[in-house]
Amino acid sequence: MILGKKRRVGRGIEEIKVGEKLKLTEKIEDRDLLLYLGLTNDPNPIYIQHDFASQTDVQKPIVPTLMLTGFITSAISKYLPGPGSYVLAQHLEFPNPVYHYETITITLEVTAVDIEANQVKITVTALNETSEQTVQGYVLVAAPSVKNRQLTSQTMDNF
């Protein structure tokens, strides 16, 4: 619960160093796919219809690339740099599809820090269970820049 508790803000630009890495795994479950499809109202049959997908080059339903991007931006918001950061730009490629029920390993690595611009460049790679690359690219992120590093329920009255 947010109210009444102090909330940590992510690390400021001065605290972030080139070479920092974050590795996480995500297992793609039906619940995640259904939430995504419901939220976006995206009826593309390549995402949910086995009969349709079996007649395409991917052979079976795939995970939407925007959903994979969501895992990446969530990791940025939660961990690197953390709460208060936000994405300024991204360039991501998806060389191999991710299938339902697969587990992917996502690695984020800080490759540049621009203190003056308050920007962090984070390189992104993701591998599936057979070590095929499923995501590659980078995200440009604004690091948190708030004066008070501890937020309280009063700070977040409109949340």
Secondary structure as GFF3:
##gff-version 3
##sequence-region A 1 159
A	DSSP	beta_strand	7	8	.	.	.	ID=ss1
A	DSSP	three_ten_helix	13	15	.	.	.	ID=ss2
A	DSSP	beta_strand	21	27	.	.	.	ID=ss3
A	DSSP	alpha_helix	30	40	.	.	.	ID=ss4
A	DSSP	three_ten_helix	45	47	.	.	.	ID=ss5
A	DSSP	alpha_helix	50	53	.	.	.	ID=ss6
A	DSSP	alpha_helix	65	78	.	.	.	ID=ss7
A	DSSP	beta_strand	86	93	.	.	.	ID=ss8
A	DSSP	beta_strand	103	114	.	.	.	ID=ss9
A	DSSP	beta_strand	119	127	.	.	.	ID=ss10
A	DSSP	beta_strand	133	142	.	.	.	ID=ss11
A	DSSP	beta_strand	150	151	.	.	.	ID=ss12
###
